[in-house]
Amino acid sequence: MRRALVFVLHVLPFGATLACTLWLLAQAPFAAPLVQRSAAGIEVALSRAMARKVDADWLVPRLQAAVADEDLMRIELLVDLAVTYEVAVPPALKVRLQEVVDAQTGVFASALGCGACAVDVTACTTLTQISACAIPFELTPAGDVNALRRAALDYSAGDAVDRLDLGLALVGLGATGAVLATGGSSYTVKAGASVLRMARRMGELNAAFAARLAALAGDAVRWDRMGDLARFRIGPAEVVDSAKLEKLGAIGSDLGRVAENTSVAQAVTLLRHVDSAEDAARLARVSAAMGPRTGKAFAVLGKARVFRAAVRLTDLALGAVAALAALAAQALVFLANRIGNAGLRGLRRALATAGR
């Protein structure tokens, strides 16, 4: 009876944990183990991770490389990080950095650069220049018309026409008409199309995502009516299927939110981290939490860590993991106890036999 009672007392905790674990597993905790973090949760997680990562060893080599490449956009971001996290920049690097910045941002250079940037976003060298020069032009119908001009020149020269660039321009013009007609309800489509077109021109779009967008643009454009458009028989809005604009609407809306939370210029450069419509939605959620610091988070932590910070394990999944760990620990302790007791009894018998 005593041995049975001792055995039950040893097994009872394991049995209780086993029952709890089985109940938790019956709730399918790993069917959907992740939930979206709140904006505050995302901000806390990313801010802590960035504070741990950014120091002189991380920042200075990257700033040196940006200065060597005369990459003003990268320099601007890294200097901002140095100020935010109080990282001291070596004096010699600071002097060379200032020389690079002065050479490209003087009054004459800025005027020439702004003019080139306005008509060709690939000529822009900083986010500030994109914001001041390219975006005011690209967000108007003139930007879309300029894209049509590029397509016409390519067509006249016998070169391949960029169907995505042309399709986004037509979608943008069609959406502009919708804005005027509906009081602005389609503005996000126009803004999203412009951001996508600028990102495409700057080489910021992932190839797979660009192919998906080309397919969406192709669905939204009535290509069989392009001849009538070229001969000015119809307007741009008439070669756009407004019903199919909804397929671009979700992406345009997400990118519109990114632009609102950061800036249109930053939204363009952030598109390098978007591989799908799902990524666009994740980027919108992160930008809602981080605001203008979104670009810094991606620069410091990378896409994978930033997007992982936007989700967390559910309480049920965490409970199931803890229960499984407790179950395994109890089983190991129980087996170790049984093996230890058996070994101790054997040792006692051996000593008793030797003593005789």
C-alpha positions in Angstrom: 0.0 0.0 0.0 2.8 2.4 0.9 4.6 1.7 -2.4 1.4 2.2 -4.3 0.8 5.5 -2.6 4.3 6.7 -3.2 4.0 5.7 -6.9 0.7 7.6 -7.2 2.2 10.7 -5.7 5.1 10.5 -8.1 2.8 10.0 -11.1 0.0 12.4 -10.2 1.8 15.7 -11.2 2.8 14.1 -14.5 -0.8 12.9 -15.1 -2.2 16.3 -14.3 0.2 18.0 -16.7 -0.6 15.3 -19.4 -4.3 15.9 -19.0 -3.8 19.7 -19.3 -1.6 19.2 -22.3 -4.0 16.9 -24.1 -6.9 19.4 -23.4 -4.8 22.3 -24.8 -3.8 20.2 -27.9 -7.5 19.4 -28.4 -8.1 23.1 -28.9 -5.9 23.1 -32.0 -3.5 25.8 -30.7 -1.2 25.5 -33.7 -3.8 25.7 -36.4 -3.5 29.5 -36.3 -0.7 30.1 -33.8 0.0 33.7 -34.8 -2.0 36.9 -34.3 -1.4 40.5 -35.3 0.3 42.6 -32.7 -1.2 46.0 -31.9 0.5 49.1 -33.3 1.9 49.8 -29.8 3.3 46.3 -29.6 5.0 46.5 -33.0 6.5 49.9 -32.0 7.9 48.5 -28.7 9.3 45.4 -30.3 11.0 47.2 -33.2 12.3 50.0 -31.1 13.9 47.6 -28.6 15.5 45.6 -31.4 16.9 48.7 -33.1 18.3 50.0 -29.9 20.2 46.8 -29.3 21.5 46.7 -32.9 22.7 50.2 -33.6 26.1 51.0 -32.2 29.4 52.3 -33.6 30.5 48.9 -34.8 27.3 48.5 -36.8 26.9 52.1 -38.1 30.4 53.5 -38.9 31.4 50.8 -41.5 28.0 51.3 -43.3 28.4 55.1 -43.3 31.9 54.7 -44.7 30.6 52.6 -47.5 27.8 55.0 -48.2 30.2 58.0 -48.4 32.6 56.0 -50.7 29.6 55.3 -53.0 28.4 58.9 -52.7 25.0 57.5 -51.9 23.2 60.6 -50.5 20.0 58.7 -49.7 21.9 56.1 -47.6 24.0 58.8 -46.0 20.9 60.7 -45.0 19.4 57.7 -43.3 22.6 56.6 -41.5 23.4 60.1 -40.2 19.8 60.3 -38.8 20.4 57.0 -37.1 23.7 58.2 -35.6 21.9 61.3 -34.2 19.0 59.2 -32.8 21.2 56.6 -31.1 24.0 59.0 -30.2 26.7 57.2 -32.2 29.8 59.3 -32.6 31.0 59.7 -36.2 34.8 59.8 -36.5 36.0 63.4 -37.4 37.7 62.4 -40.7 34.6 60.6 -41.9 32.5 63.5 -40.9 34.6 65.9 -43.0 34.5 63.6 -46.0 30.8 63.1 -45.6 30.2 66.8 -45.6 32.3 67.2 -48.8 30.1 64.6 -50.6 26.9 66.3 -49.4 28.0 69.8 -50.3 29.1 68.7 -53.8 25.7 67.3 -54.6 23.4 69.7 -52.7 24.9 73.1 -53.6 22.5 75.7 -55.1 23.4 75.1 -58.7 23.7 71.3 -58.4 20.3 71.3 -56.6 18.6 73.3 -59.3 19.9 71.0 -62.0 19.2 67.9 -60.0 15.7 68.9 -59.2 14.8 69.5 -62.8 16.2 66.2 -63.9 14.5 64.5 -60.9 11.1 66.0 -61.8 11.0 64.4 -65.3 13.0 61.2 -64.4 12.7 59.9 -60.9 15.8 57.7 -61.5 17.8 60.9 -61.4 16.8 61.7 -57.8 19.5 61.3 -55.2 17.7 61.8 -51.9 14.3 61.4 -50.3 14.1 65.1 -49.9 14.7 65.6 -53.6 12.1 62.9 -54.4 9.6 64.7 -52.2 10.4 68.2 -53.4 10.9 67.6 -57.1 9.5 64.3 -58.4 6.4 63.8 -56.3 4.6 67.1 -57.0 5.0 66.2 -60.7 4.3 62.5 -60.6 1.1 62.9 -58.5 -0.5 65.1 -61.1 -1.8 63.9 -64.4 1.3 65.3 -66.0 3.3 62.5 -64.5 1.0 60.0 -66.1 1.2 61.8 -69.4 5.0 61.8 -69.2 4.8 58.0 -68.9 2.6 57.9 -72.0 5.2 60.0 -73.7 8.0 57.5 -72.9 5.8 54.7 -74.2 5.1 56.6 -77.4 8.8 57.2 -78.0 9.7 53.6 -77.4 6.9 52.5 -79.7 8.1 55.0 -82.4 11.6 53.8 -82.1 10.6 50.2 -82.4 11.7 49.4 -78.9 9.7 47.2 -76.4 7.1 49.2 -74.5 7.1 48.8 -70.7 3.5 47.6 -70.3 3.6 47.9 -66.6 4.7 51.6 -66.7 2.2 52.3 -69.4 -0.6 50.4 -67.6 0.0 52.2 -64.3 0.0 55.5 -66.1 -3.3 54.7 -67.7 -4.7 53.4 -64.4 -3.5 56.7 -62.7 -5.2 58.8 -65.4 -8.4 56.8 -65.1 -8.3 57.1 -61.3 -7.7 60.8 -61.6 -11.0 61.0 -63.5 -12.7 58.9 -60.8 -11.4 61.3 -58.2 -12.9 64.3 -60.0 -16.2 62.4 -60.4 -16.5 60.9 -56.9 -15.0 63.7 -54.8 -11.8 61.8 -54.0 -12.9 58.3 -53.1 -10.5 56.8 -55.7 -7.5 59.0 -54.8 -5.7 56.1 -53.1 -5.7 54.2 -56.4 -4.1 57.2 -58.1 -1.5 57.7 -55.3 -0.8 53.9 -55.3 -0.3 53.8 -59.0 2.1 56.8 -58.9 4.1 55.2 -56.1 4.3 51.9 -57.9 5.3 53.6 -61.2 8.1 55.7 -59.5 9.3 52.6 -57.7 9.4 50.7 -61.0 11.4 53.4 -62.6 13.9 53.5 -59.7 14.3 49.7 -59.8 12.8 49.3 -56.4 10.2 46.6 -57.4 10.8 42.9 -56.9 10.6 41.1 -60.2 7.9 38.7 -59.1 5.8 41.5 -57.7 6.3 43.6 -60.8 5.1 40.6 -62.9 2.0 40.4 -60.7 1.4 44.1 -61.0 1.8 43.8 -64.8 -0.9 41.2 -64.9 -3.2 43.4 -62.8 -2.5 46.4 -65.0 -3.1 44.3 -68.0 -6.5 43.3 -66.7 -7.4 46.9 -65.9 -6.4 48.3 -69.3 -8.4 47.7 -72.5 -5.3 47.2 -74.7 -7.5 46.8 -77.9 -8.4 50.5 -77.6 -4.9 51.8 -77.4 -4.9 52.6 -81.1 -7.9 54.9 -80.6 -6.1 56.6 -77.7 -3.0 57.2 -79.8 -5.1 58.9 -82.5 -6.8 61.0 -79.8 -10.2 59.6 -80.6 -10.9 58.7 -77.0 -9.5 59.8 -73.6 -7.3 57.8 -71.3 -10.2 57.0 -68.9 -11.9 55.1 -71.8 -9.1 52.6 -72.1 -9.4 51.7 -68.4 -11.9 49.1 -67.1 -13.0 50.9 -63.9 -14.6 47.7 -62.6 -11.2 45.9 -62.7 -9.5 48.7 -60.9 -10.7 47.1 -57.7 -7.9 44.4 -58.2 -5.4 47.2 -57.8 -7.5 49.0 -55.1 -6.3 46.9 -52.2 -2.6 47.4 -53.0 -3.2 51.0 -53.8 -5.0 51.5 -50.5 -2.2 49.8 -48.5 0.5 51.9 -50.3 -1.6 55.0 -49.7 -1.6 54.2 -46.0 2.2 53.7 -46.1 2.6 57.1 -47.8 0.4 58.8 -45.2 2.2 57.2 -42.3 5.7 57.9 -43.7 5.9 60.0 -46.8 5.3 59.3 -50.5 9.1 59.4 -51.1 9.7 56.9 -48.4 6.9 54.7 -49.6 8.6 54.5 -53.0 11.9 53.3 -51.5 10.1 50.9 -49.1 8.6 49.0 -52.0 11.9 47.1 -52.4 10.7 45.1 -49.4 7.4 44.1 -50.9 7.1 40.8 -52.8 3.3 40.4 -52.8 0.0 42.0 -51.9 0.3 40.4 -48.5 3.7 42.1 -47.9 2.1 45.4 -48.9 -0.6 44.9 -46.2 2.1 44.0 -43.6 4.1 47.1 -44.6 1.0 49.2 -44.1 0.6 47.8 -40.5 4.3 48.4 -39.7 4.2 51.9 -41.0 1.1 52.6 -38.9 3.2 51.7 -35.8 6.6 53.2 -36.7 5.6 56.2 -38.8 8.5 58.1 -40.4 10.9 55.6 -38.6 9.7 52.7 -40.8 12.6 53.1 -43.3 15.1 53.0 -40.4 13.6 49.8 -39.0 14.0 48.0 -42.3 17.6 49.4 -42.8 18.6 48.2 -39.3 16.7 45.0 -38.9 15.9 43.8 -42.4 12.5 42.7 -43.8 12.2 39.3 -42.1 12.7 40.7 -38.6 10.5 43.7 -39.1 7.6 41.6 -40.5 8.1 39.0 -37.7 7.7 41.8 -35.1 4.2 42.5 -36.5 2.9 39.1 -35.2 3.1 37.2 -32.0 2.1 33.7 -30.7 -1.4 33.4 -29.4 -1.9 32.8 -25.7 -3.3 29.4 -26.5 -0.2 28.5 -28.5 2.1 29.8 -25.8 0.2 27.7 -23.2 0.5 24.6 -25.3 4.3 25.1 -25.8 4.7 25.7 -22.0 2.6 22.6 -21.2 4.6 20.4 -23.6 7.8 21.7 -22.1 6.6 21.0 -18.6 5.4 17.5 -19.6 8.8 16.7 -21.1 10.6 18.0 -18.0 8.5 16.0 -15.7 8.9 12.9 -17.7 12.7 13.3 -17.6 12.7 14.1 -13.9 10.5 11.0 -13.2 12.8 8.7 -15.3 15.9 10.2 -13.7 14.5 9.7 -10.3 13.5 6.0 -11.0 17.0 5.3 -12.6 18.8 7.0 -9.7 16.8 5.1 -7.1 17.4 1.8 -8.8 21.1 2.6 -9.1 21.3 3.6 -5.4 19.5 0.3 -4.3 21.9 -1.7 -6.4 24.9 0.1 -4.9 23.6 -0.6 -1.4 23.1 -4.2 -2.1 26.6 -4.5 -3.6 28.1 -2.8 -0.5 26.1 -5.0 1.9 27.3 -8.1 0.0 31.0 -6.9 0.1 30.7 -6.2 3.8 29.8 -9.8 4.5 
